Amino acid sequence: MAETLKNKIISITTFLYSMTEALYMKDSYLKNWDAKVVSVKDDKYIILDKTAFYPKGG
């Protein structure tokens, strides 16, 4: 049971620290920005602390 609680705490902490700042809300024409890689998932996806990529933007 303690291991399950530990996993939940880790998941919540990861979620809170991986909240990405949506730069496109402030400047939809932004082309350059600095960001940090927060995490990598399944060697396919990266989570950044900031992004100018609009979700489902094509």
Rosetta blueprint (number, residue, H / E / L):
1 M L
2 A H
3 E H
4 T H
5 L H
6 K H
7 N H
8 K H
9 I H
10 I H
11 S H
12 I H
13 T H
14 T H
15 F H
16 L H
17 Y H
18 S L
19 M L
20 T L
21 E E
22 A E
23 L H
24 Y H
25 M H
26 K L
27 D L
28 S L
29 Y L
30 L L
31 K L
32 N L
33 W L
34 D L
35 A L
36 K L
37 V E
38 V E
39 S E
40 V E
41 K E
42 D L
43 D L
44 K L
45 Y E
46 I E
47 I E
48 L E
49 D L
50 K E
51 T E
52 A L
53 F L
54 Y L
55 P L
56 K L
57 G L
58 G L
